[in-house]
Amino acid sequence: MKRFAIMTMVLLLTFATACLANDGTLRDASNAAIGKIQSDGTVRSASNAAIGKIESDGTIRNASNASVGKISGDGTVRDASNAAIGRIQSDGTVRNASNAFIGKIQSDGVVRNAQNASIGSARGVKMEWAAAFFFFNFFK
């Protein structure tokens, strides 16, 4: 019975750790929490203040609820004036308006810049949302 209790505890701790690792926390290159994107698209700062939202249709709103951009279904990123400012490809590659490679969101959530250096992580966050935060600075 004691062995069963220990095994159950280990499994619960493993599950809890896995959930926390994929909780939407945004981290910088030194692994410090810099924000969070919740499953409903609410974007929060490191101090947990709401700083924006990404709606289900791709509309990006700031803390004042003003539309500041949009991510289209094809991955095109547009600013508030509807000008294309970049693109997020299905493999996580991020390009600017000139089609130059500016970074990548890996499938494991690691965010890399154009020089392939890790600049942070966004585990449990949709690639498009992570790119909006790290590369297009909608929430700064």
Summary of the structure (lengths in Angstrom):
residues: 140
radius of gyration: 17.1
end to end distance: 53.3
largest distance: 64.7
contacts: 383
relative contact order: 0.16
helix: 20%
strand: 38%
